[in-house]
Amino acid sequence: MSSLSPPRRPQALGDANLSISSDPDPARLGRNRLHVRLSGADGKPIDSGRVELRYGLESEATLREIAMRPAAAGLYDAEVEFDRPGPWQVSVALKREGVPDSNATFLYNIGLSPGAGKVLAGTVRIAPDLAGKIGRGDVLYVIARRGPGPPLAVKRIADPAFPVSFRLSREDMVMASGPFEGEVSVVARVKKGGSAGPAQSGDLEGSFPGLRVRIGEAPIEILIDREI
């Protein structure tokens, strides 16, 4: 089953009925919580089996996979991040022992919220030889700067699981005044133990290779490739 937009009414999913919704509604750029409700032909909740969710931009070669968490009888949810505008494919799979798998695919057209302004989005990856140095309690900071002095904006991501998608907007600015625009340098830094502040011995770091990027342009990629 496929739909060009999330349906408002229950849809058939094999021998089940599926309803999908989002919080916020409609879904928007950034973090969203998706809820899937499953029931049988008799209207009773389906709480057996496993519900898996895969999502990603239509242009992406692979989709991100998440196991949805049971929240109540027949209700499953998961947190997703639509980190850039565009058409996002969301696929839901119901897997039960002795019953053929059932799949449903929806398309979420994610746009910029009114007044949201420009965003700086991208992905942070880590060099294979440093991956084993990520520990519990470490925090990833993505830092955008215009020049010397305090950063323009900072995104804090606890317990990162690489690769990590990020999105910086006006909401992440250190100083609330002024527009979120122009050219910036971008650094991704894993702080051991999670404390904020300048880089310390043992922290891991990488920089956007282009030195400077204009806010609002195409997503960027940063490789964490050095230990402080």
Secondary structure, 3 states (H helix, E strand, C coil): CEECCCCCCCEEECCEEEEEEEECCCCCCEEEEEEEEEECCCCCECCCCEEEEEEEECCCCCCEEEECEEEECCEEEEEEEECCCEEEEEEEEEEECCEEEEEEEEEEEECCCCCCCCCEEEEEEECHHHHCCCCCCCEEEEEEECCCCCCCEEEEEECCCCCEEEEECHHHECCCCCCCCCEEEEEEEEEHHHCCCCCCCCCEEEECCCCCEECCCCCEEEEECEEC
